[in-house]
Amino acid sequence: MNVEIHINCYETTQVIEDDQVKQGGQVFTTNIRGQVPPLVTTDFTVTDQGNASPRFIRCTTYSLPCTADLAKQCQVPLAAIIKPFASLPKNETPLYVVNHGDTGPVRCNRCKAYMCPYMQFIDGGRRYQCGFCNCVNEVPVFYFQHLDHMGRRVDFYERPELSLGSYEFVATLDYCKNNKPPNPPAYIFMIDVSYNNIKSGLVKLICDELKTLLEKLPREEGMDTSAIKVGFVTYNKVLHFYNVKSTLAQPQMMVVSDTAEMFVPLLDGFLRQNSLSVLLLDQIPDMFADTAESETVFAPVIQAGVEAFKAAECSGKLFIFHSSMPTAEAPGKLKNRDDKKLVNTDKEKTLFQPQKGVYEQLSKDCVASGCCVDLFLFPSQYTDIATMADVPSHTGGSVYKYSNFQVETDGEHFLRDLRKDVQKSIGFDAIMRVRTSTGFRATDFFGGIYMNNTTDVEMAAVDCDKGMTVEFKHDDTLSEETGALMQCALLYTTISGQRRLRIHNLSLNCSSQLSELYKSCETDSLINFFAKSAYRAILNQPLKNVREILVNQTAHMLACYRKNCASPSAASQLILPDAMKVFPVYMNSLMKTAPLVGSTELSTDDRAHQRLSVMAMGVEDTQLLLYPRLIPLVGNKNTLRLPATPVRCSEERLTDSGIFLLENGQSMFLWLGQASSPDLIQSLFNLPSLAHLQGHMCALPELDNPLSRKVRSIISGLLEKRSNSMKLQIVRQKDKPEMLFRQFLVEDKGLHGGASYMDFLCYVHREIRQLLT
Ligand SMILES: [Zn+2]
């Protein structure tokens, strides 16, 4: 018997547009507990009135189930995605800094939570009850203030820590290593000067750019210059340190060839900022112009950075520009262990696992000394990214990959990344703790982090684009009346060397009704959680199992909704909670991503790289990655289509005469339909027809006509907005490189396996019906 099935493929682009129409341009005021914020894709302004802005914390649901049983029944993950240094738009107030002098911030005696809007003042203002552990504390004498007739302190509006969701405290010496104020952080640029990098012109490109970038290092608000000191190391099989002390006439090179026992051969004169650095950058490309050395070391390079920071008693970041697998005889030497035969077997996980030993210990050392590692990799073949990126991914660093790098086609793309990275707002030597009110607690953490114990999240550094995902579990019953509170406290060193505490508070609702939970869900946050938990799970389990878990949990969450919350309807109909209408399209897209799809056609390094990048992403980044923006640029009459509104990510939306832009935060394509009007091609490329278009073009020529100006401004606007640079790839319909583009049409059947959106919905629907019978 054939049962008619009613499945509505909800449109993600419509959901995004509707939210923009409803909440775009509005002010989101954070004074209400458990209020679900607008979507990450919506343009809105935040006014902090007691809860952290959704730019800092987003949750999978803003109404927690009261009991562990309910949580288990619905299987909706309870998690928060925290981006402690998120950039704020110019029209939002930067965080206030509270300074209590030598006494430091006021904290609950029992649970150590910091003073915040959830502390209830009683007893005429002499005592306060902690909202997290209920302990009643004496108010320190210096902090005493009378209460008004509402029971609120009369200085409520004058103290950020009483009225705001987010603020900072100046930390006292108790919060500093060895009770000493920290030194300002340092940046060390470490350049692989082996044969290929010199020959390709990469070393010269880097050195030229650094001369300019040294002037643009991040500086504290209101300061004229950056406090960051800078050092330079070049290396191949051996390391070269440079003394740039200002009393010298020339930079001095010191070579360390014993890479087994790494040390820094100079203390004074290494970390500086002066004119000699510029002279050195001028000289480096020439110094190695005749090199024949092609072997490199890698672990000793990181070790050298750690030793330099230790010696200078500061934290900081290493920028490593590296191109090949480290095969020279030294600690951390790697062998090619890529093996496509492992794909789709139980051993596939080993391709994602880093090699144990040297790098594991290095991560530990780096975190202990506040040494963040950023890796700019320029590989021409397999380099074992799973291992090479192990230290960056545990120290809050980033890994950038430029395969088969050529200065002409990739140079600008790389430099955009480097400029963004060097200038990012960032905190160093950080330790984060998430406290919760009684009844639930943080149990699991995902991100570019390191954990020595089960509660303290350590990060050598954390920048404005890094997000940590925190999972919560019940340990008791939550109360509908008091709700659930969380406080994220991040102790860190600023770019000028001040020790600070950044506090983000958020209050959620609790309910014994599952319908409340489903109503308060946030699909974009849910998918961030699922992406990270799946990407961690593939380190230990076969991919097939991980994909099964994802589908089962999807079906389970939706079946539970149908059973307990939806109004009765025909079994043939697929019913989705309003807040999760497009959840399946994201889930299906996640399952088709390179790390989760077992295909021998994908590069092992690309898969490992994507896995690690996603682990440190916030909600905006995972949303965009899993549902790319496909923007039609040309309308019906071959005219520019404005505004440039994205359409469904599906082949169905492409037209032979169309021109489309696609971007997902990592890649960007300009797709040209085979019947594109020659006039448009002329306007965009200054070429008579599509056939004249050469491959490898990576930017549009600057032509003086409306279409060219508009398209280039859309592209540069996107490049400005995203945290990474994207290389523009221009593809013609039906050309071979079009395959690269098609894999991003996430509603269609996957190129390397994986269902179309419609097929996935049908499959999930069948599973739901099975669960309900
Ligand atoms: Zn407490």
Residues whose N, C-alpha, C, O or C-beta is under 5 A from the ligand:
A	BS01	ZN	C108 R110 C111 K112 A113 C130 F132 C133 N134 C135
